[in-house]
Amino acid sequence: MRMTNPGGIFRPNANADARLAAIVDSSYDAIIGKDLNSVITDWNHAAERMFGYSAEEVIGQSILILIPEHMHNEETEIIGRIRRGEGVGSLETMRKRKDGSLIAVSITVSPIKNSAGEIVGASQIARDITSAKESERRIRLLMREVNHRVKNQFAVILSMVRETSKRSTDPAEFEQMIRARIMALSRSHDLLVTSEWAGASLFDLVQEHLKPFGHEERISLSGPLLTLQSNAVQNLGMAFHELGTNSSKYGALAVDGGHVEITWKVEMGPDARRRFHLLWQETSGAAGNGIAERIGKEKGSAERKGFGTVVLQRVAPQSLSGSSSLERSDGSLKWALDAPLEAIIVPQLGAETDSDIAV
C-alpha cells in the first residue's frame, strides 16, 4: 500500500515505503486505499478479517460493497470532501461484511497525493467499535433501569413514611423504624447493583436481610437455587426485614431456644404453570412469648394492622401477583407466600430450580 508522509506527499523511499507497508499489514485496524471514483486499490489483512473479503476479491471493486444501500450517499459526501483536500476526522457509522451482517465502525479518511501534490485517492482507516457500542447500549439500559428503580424507591419510602407515621406517636420510635426500613431497601438495592440489575439470589437476599439480627445458628434456609427479578428482590426483601425485625424483638430470635426456618419450593400448579411457594416458620420453644400478639402491632395502634402486617398480607403478595397467609399462635408464627414462578425469577434462569440448597 502506498503511504503518504505527514505533509501528504508520497515519498519514493524504498526502505521507508517497506516499513510503512509492514505497519499497514500488521495493523489491527482495517486500512483501505481507494481512488477518487471510490474504487478499492489497497486492502490490508485487518480489512480482510473485519469484512470477510480477501484482497483479490475487493481490489478493483467499488467500496460501496461495504456500505449499506441506504447509506451510499455517505460515500458521495466523503469523496466530495477528499476532492476538496479535506479529511474526515472520526465518523461512527455502519459497514457491511461479506456475509451481509453489519458492523459498527469508526472511520477516518485522508487524501492521498502524488509526487506533484495532486489528490489521487484516499486512505481510510476503520476500527471495529461493536464492543464499545454494546457497552454504551448496556449503560443506557442500566441508567434507564436505575432511574426507574430510584423513582420506585422514592415511592416506597414515601409510603413507608406515611404508613409508619399512622402507627407511631413517638418521634424517636418513628425515626428508628423509618431508618431501619430504608436501610433494608438499601440492602436489596446493593444486591441488585452488584449484579447490574440482573437479579439476585434468593439465598443471598434472605441472608442479607437477616444478618443484622444475628443468631445465624438458629436460622435455617432450604430450597432450590433461584435468581430473583428486581421487583421480587425489593418486595421479598421488605417482607424478610419485617419478619426479621419482629422475630428479633418479640419472636423466636428474642428468646433462648427459638428457631426460624425459611423454605421455598417450585411446584406445577393446576393450570400447568410453575408456582413458587415460600414458608417462613418460627417457633419460640416456649409458650407465651408474644409472637402471636406482637407482629404488626406497633405502639399506639393495637386496633389496626401494623406496617409489617400490611407488607406481608398485601404489599408483597400483590406486587408478585400472588397470595399469602399469616398464621399466629402462641409460640409460633407462619407466613406463606404463593406466586407464579414467572413473577419471581429471572426468566432465562428458570432451569436452576433443579438444584437445591440447604443451610
Residue pairs with C-beta under 8 A, 6 or more apart in sequence:
1 20
1 21
1 24
1 31
1 33
1 42
1 44
1 123
2 10
2 17
2 33
2 42
2 112
3 10
3 17
3 20
3 21
3 24
3 123
4 10
4 110
4 112
4 113
4 123
5 11
8 110
8 111
8 112
8 113
8 117
9 113
9 115
9 117
10 112
10 113
10 114
10 115
11 17
12 115
24 31
24 42
24 44
25 44
25 45
26 45
27 44
27 46
28 46
29 46
29 125
29 126
29 127
30 44
30 46
30 47
30 49
30 50
30 51
30 105
30 125
30 126
30 127
31 42
31 44
31 46
31 47
31 123
31 124
31 125
31 126
32 40
32 42
32 43
32 44
32 47
32 63
32 123
32 124
32 125
32 126
33 40
33 41
33 42
33 43
33 112
33 121
33 122
33 123
33 124
34 40
34 41
34 42
34 63
34 121
34 122
34 124
35 41
35 120
35 121
36 79
36 82
36 83
36 119
36 120
36 121
36 122
37 62
38 62
38 63
38 64
38 75
38 79
39 60
39 61
39 62
39 63
40 58
40 59
40 60
40 61
40 62
40 63
41 59
41 121
42 59
42 123
43 53
43 55
43 58
43 59
47 53
47 58
47 126
48 54
48 55
50 97
50 103
50 105
50 126
50 128
51 58
51 66
51 95
51 96
51 97
51 98
51 103
52 97
52 98
52 99
53 65
53 98
57 98
58 65
63 75
63 124
64 72
64 75
65 96
66 95
66 96
67 74
67 75
67 95
67 96
68 94
68 95
68 96
68 102
71 93
71 94
74 93
78 88
78 109
78 122
79 122
81 87
81 88
81 109
82 109
82 111
82 119
82 121
82 122
83 119
85 111
85 119
86 111
87 108
87 109
87 110
87 111
88 107
88 108
88 109
88 110
89 108
90 106
90 107
90 108
91 106
91 107
91 108
91 109
92 104
92 105
92 106
92 129
93 104
93 105
93 106
93 107
94 102
94 103
94 104
94 105
95 102
95 103
95 105
95 126
96 102
96 103
97 103
103 128
103 130
104 128
104 129
104 130
104 132
104 133
105 126
105 127
105 128
105 129
106 126
106 127
106 129
107 124
107 125
107 126
107 127
108 124
108 125
109 122
109 123
109 124
109 125
110 122
110 123
111 119
111 121
111 122
112 119
112 120
112 121
112 122
112 123
113 119
113 120
114 120
138 196
142 196
142 197
145 197
145 230
146 197
149 189
149 192
149 197
149 230
152 234
153 185
153 189
153 234
156 185
156 234
156 238
157 182
157 185
160 178
160 181
160 182
160 307
161 178
163 307
163 310
164 174
164 177
164 178
164 181
164 298
164 307
165 174
166 301
166 304
167 298
167 299
167 300
167 301
167 304
167 306
167 307
168 174
168 177
168 298
168 299
168 300
168 301
169 299
169 300
170 299
170 300
173 298
173 299
177 298
177 307
180 241
180 245
181 238
181 241
181 307
183 212
184 209
184 237
184 238
184 241
185 234
185 237
185 238
187 208
187 209
187 237
188 200
188 205
188 208
188 209
188 233
188 234
188 237
188 238
190 208
191 200
191 204
191 205
191 208
191 233
192 199
192 200
192 230
192 233
194 200
197 230
198 227
198 346
199 227
199 228
199 229
199 230
199 233
199 345
199 346
199 349
200 227
200 228
200 233
201 225
201 226
201 227
201 228
202 223
202 225
202 226
202 227
202 228
202 236
202 264
203 221
203 223
203 225
203 357
203 359
205 228
205 233
205 236
205 237
205 240
206 221
206 240
206 262
207 221
208 237
209 237
209 240
209 241
209 244
210 216
210 219
210 240
210 244
210 260
212 244
213 244
213 245
213 247
213 248
213 253
214 248
214 253
215 248
215 253
218 252
218 253
218 258
218 259
218 260
219 253
219 259
219 260
219 261
219 262
220 259
220 260
220 261
220 262
220 358
220 359
221 262
221 263
221 357
221 358
221 359
222 261
222 262
222 263
222 264
222 356
222 357
222 358
222 359
223 262
223 263
223 264
223 265
223 278
223 356
223 357
223 358
224 264
224 265
224 266
224 352
224 353
224 354
224 355
224 356
224 357
225 352
225 353
225 355
225 356
225 357
226 264
226 266
226 276
226 344
226 345
226 349
226 352
226 353
227 345
227 346
227 349
227 352
228 236
228 344
228 345
228 346
229 343
229 344
229 345
229 346
231 319
231 320
231 343
232 320
232 343
232 344
232 345
235 315
235 316
235 319
235 320
236 278
236 316
236 320
236 337
238 311
238 315
238 316
239 311
239 312
239 316
239 335
239 337
240 280
242 307
242 308
242 311
242 312
243 280
243 308
243 312
243 335
244 253
245 308
246 291
246 294
246 295
246 296
246 308
246 333
247 253
247 254
247 258
247 260
247 282
247 291
247 333
248 254
249 294
250 289
250 290
250 291
250 293
250 294
250 295
251 258
251 282
251 284
251 289
251 290
251 291
251 294
251 295
251 333
252 258
252 259
252 260
252 282
252 283
252 284
252 285
252 289
252 291
252 333
253 260
253 282
254 289
255 284
255 285
255 286
255 289
256 285
257 284
257 285
257 286
258 282
258 283
258 284
258 285
258 289
259 282
259 283
259 285
260 280
260 281
260 282
261 279
261 280
261 281
261 282
262 278
262 279
262 280
262 281
263 278
263 279
263 281
264 276
264 277
264 278
264 279
265 276
265 277
266 274
266 275
266 276
266 277
266 341
266 353
267 274
267 275
267 277
268 274
268 275
269 275
269 340
273 340
273 341
273 342
274 340
274 341
274 342
274 350
274 353
275 338
275 339
275 340
275 341
276 322
276 337
276 338
276 339
276 340
276 341
276 343
276 344
276 345
277 336
277 337
277 338
278 336
278 337
279 334
279 335
279 336
279 337
280 333
280 334
280 335
280 336
281 332
281 333
281 334
282 291
282 332
282 333
283 331
283 332
284 291
284 331
284 332
285 331
286 331
287 330
287 331
288 330
288 331
289 330
289 331
291 328
291 330
291 331
291 332
291 333
292 328
292 329
292 330
292 331
292 333
293 328
295 306
295 308
295 309
295 326
295 328
295 333
296 305
296 306
296 307
296 308
296 309
296 310
296 312
297 306
298 306
298 307
298 308
305 313
309 326
312 324
312 326
312 335
313 324
313 326
316 324
316 337
317 323
317 324
317 337
317 338
317 339
320 337
320 339
320 343
320 344
321 339
321 340
321 343
322 337
322 338
322 339
322 340
322 343
323 337
323 338
323 339
324 335
324 336
324 337
324 338
325 334
325 335
325 336
326 333
326 334
326 335
327 333
327 334
327 335
327 336
341 350
341 353
345 352
345 353
